[in-house]
């Protein structure tokens, strides 16, 4: 269980932060950037939830996702070095990815197939969900960049979760846009 008695520690005043397993990294380190961007996506989902209250099942799904994103942040902040730890690190697991896929399918069943790309917008809830989608896509790109560095790992389920979450947020944005009827569609070359 997490217990926070003091918010500031001054330990990061030198531009470093501690990973869950102890080592310190500079705050611009790709691993720190990855879990920081996941935190940013979580905050954007929190903003979206200001507008999804009462829009079930989306609001409940988003609350579960916010909790999962703390799991994802913990996963990323605890690199798997192959070293045996005295405790079980928190990792994203396949069942979390599977749940996202089921929720995507459940929401998508209410939507008409797209005939064009969707411009981010429509209702305030949809606009915020689209913003969260783009932030989690950035987190995913950082995770891929991180895992391409020698000695760095990103768990397969963690990467799948980020990828699937952006899909979920796209479908959820359409769902809260009056099940797609309030979507704003891209018209190629419209303003030439």
SULFEN-V447772 format. One record per backbone hydrogen bond with DSSP energy under -1.0 kcal/mol. NH is the residue of the N-H (numbers start at 0). CO is the residue of the C=O. Records with the same first field share a line. If there is no record, write none. Layout:
NH = CO / CO
This chain:
12 = 9
14 = 11
16 = 24
18 = 22
19 = 76
21 = 18
24 = 16
26 = 14
28 = 25
32 = 28
33 = 29
34 = 30
35 = 31
36 = 32
37 = 33
38 = 34
39 = 35
40 = 36
41 = 37
42 = 38
43 = 39
44 = 40
45 = 41
46 = 42
47 = 43
48 = 44
49 = 46
50 = 47
54 = 51
55 = 53
58 = 54
60 = 56
61 = 57
62 = 58
63 = 59
64 = 60
65 = 61
66 = 62
67 = 63
68 = 64
69 = 65
70 = 66
71 = 67
72 = 68
73 = 69
74 = 70
75 = 71
76 = 72
77 = 74
80 = 78
95 = 92
96 = 92
97 = 93
98 = 94
99 = 95
100 = 96
101 = 97
102 = 98
103 = 99
104 = 100
105 = 101
106 = 102
107 = 103
108 = 104
109 = 106
110 = 107
118 = 183
126 = 122
127 = 123
128 = 124
129 = 125
130 = 126
131 = 127
132 = 128
133 = 129
134 = 130
135 = 131
136 = 132
137 = 133
138 = 134
139 = 135
140 = 136
141 = 137
142 = 138
143 = 139
144 = 140
145 = 141
146 = 142
148 = 145
151 = 148
158 = 154
159 = 155
160 = 156
161 = 157
162 = 158
163 = 159
164 = 160
165 = 161
166 = 162
167 = 163
168 = 164
169 = 165
170 = 166
171 = 167
172 = 168
173 = 169
174 = 170
175 = 171
178 = 174
179 = 173
180 = 177
181 = 176
182 = 179
185 = 116
189 = 186
191 = 188
